[in-house]
Amino acid sequence: QVQLVESGGGLVEPGGSLLLSCVDSGNIFSIFDHEWYRQAPGKQRELVAHISSRGETNYADSVKGRFTISRDNARNTIYLQMNSLKPEDTAVYYCNEGRYWGQGTQVTVSS
């Protein structure tokens, strides 16, 4: 059983930054792709960023140039650096590995 634990969410003003982290309890973390999703109130969960086991990345158009996904295999951790945040980035952000999901961390962008 794999557990994913997100942290780093919070309240930030427009234009600000946050760094989300996701710690993966799995024993073979490095061989799996990982993703960050988000879900805003009343909306479907959407893919934000993807990172392959080899470190290749892909992003939703809405976050390209502002968000960066990365991984530290030595720490079993996935990161999402979020810069130039906008109110429309407000959502619960979830870490994903295959069929495993974290509990989510709330990000609120508001002045």
N, C-alpha and C positions, 0 to 999 in steps of 0.2 A: 504494500500500500504506500503510495507516494503522497506526501503532504506538501502543499505549496502555501507559503505564508508571505503575504504582501505587507509592506509598510511604506511610510513616507508621504502618505496623502495629507491633505490639510486645506486650509483656506489661504488663498493667495490673491493679490490684486492683479488685474489685467496687466500683461507685460512681464509678470514675474516668472519665476522658475521653481520647479520641484523635481526631486529625484526620487523615483519609486524603486523599491527593491523587492525581489521575490526570492526567498530561500527555498530550495528544493531538497526534500529529504531523501530522494532516491540515491541508490548506490552507483548508478551508471548514468548520472546526469549528463555527462559530456557527449553522449551519443544521440541525444534527442534534440529535435527542434523545439523551440519555445515561442510563445506568443503573448502579447498584451492585447486584451480586449477592453472595451468600455461599454457601459450602458447608462444612458441618461434617462431621467424619469419619462415614462410614456413612450420610450423608443426601444427598438430592438438592440440587442448586444451586437457591437460591430468590432471587426478586427482593426487594431491600431498599428501594430508592428509585429514583424516576424523575424526571428533569427534562427538560422540553420545550425546544425551541429558544427559546421565548419566556419561559422561566423558571418555567413552571407545574410544580408538584411533586406527587408522590404517594408514599405510604409503605405498607410492609407494616404490618398492625395491630400486630405484635409490637414495632415500633420507633417508632411514632407518639408524638410528644411528647418523644422522647429523641434522635432522629437528625435531622440537617438536611442536605439535599443543596443544593449551590449551584454556580454556574458563573462563571468569569471569562473572558469571550470574548477579552479582550486578552492573556491568558496561555495560552489553549488548555487550560484546566485545569478539572477537575471536583473538587469537594470533598465529603467526607462527615464532618461533625462528629458525633461519637458521645459522648453524655453519659450519665451514670447507667448505665454498662455493667454487664451481668450475666454470670455464667458461661455462660449459654446463648447469648450473643453470640459465643462463641468459634468461629472459622471462618476460612477463607481468603476474603478479600474481593476481588472482581473488578470491574473497570471494563468497561463494554460500550458500544459504539457500533455498532448494527446487527449486521453479521456479524463485527466485530472485538472481540477480547478482550485484556485485559492478562494478565500472567503471575500476578497475584494477590499479595496481601500478607497475612501471617498476623496475626491478632488473637487474643490469648489473654487471657481474663479469669479471674484466679485469685488467691487469697490465699496 
